[in-house]
């Protein structure tokens, strides 16, 4: 009987310890938020890096933090202009073994406690796009990544180079510049390395006419990667920010 009670006590202690640990993992150990120290070149929403429990955000608007925390693409987030007008440098630290999923929960806590974020969700009819494999198949500039590669991308004035991107991640990335949700319907699995250059698909001599960014992107995807975008209307869930404040002090 005593052995049974001892075992039960150990089990209960483990449950309490796990619950306490899980509760602690809903917020960062420490987080500093400062005005942006400078623009990240070719990245209008700044840069994001997460490794060994440390989240480093450079020159990010609050909208970017919300997108990371809730897994939402930019065109599905609505709210005041302040969401994108002011940029910050944020460094937030937790345990070295913190997972990306736990980091997202911690970022939600940071947004609530430091920015006083409140929001609601609703359904709206919006323009959306599907990402497809174009007739003729994929091109050599889109090829499977080597195992164990780090997800990374680098923008330039004329294009992008990326490694270890899934098509879902690629579609999410393109949703911002096209101003509409882009859903992966390629059926392509696994991470890919890719590169593309817009230059051949823009009339560089037409200085008085601004090129249509959607038309340029569609031509680039087909010509460089063998992909296509198809537009449709759909009823989708969106996030609407009701209130946001400047961040509280560190």
Secondary structure, DSSP 8 states (H G I E B T S, - for coil): -HHHHHHHHHHHHHHHHHHHHHHHTTS-SEEEEEE-SS--TT-TT-EEEEETTEEEEEEEEHHHHHHHHHT--GGGEE--THHHHSEEEEEEE--TT--HHHHHHHHHHHHHHHH--EEEEEEEEEEEEEEEE-TT---TTEEE--TT---EEEE-SSEEEEEEE-HHHHHHHHHHHHTSEEEE-S---S-EEEEEESGGGS-TT--SS---HHHHHHHHIIIIISEEEEEEEEEEEEEEEEE-------
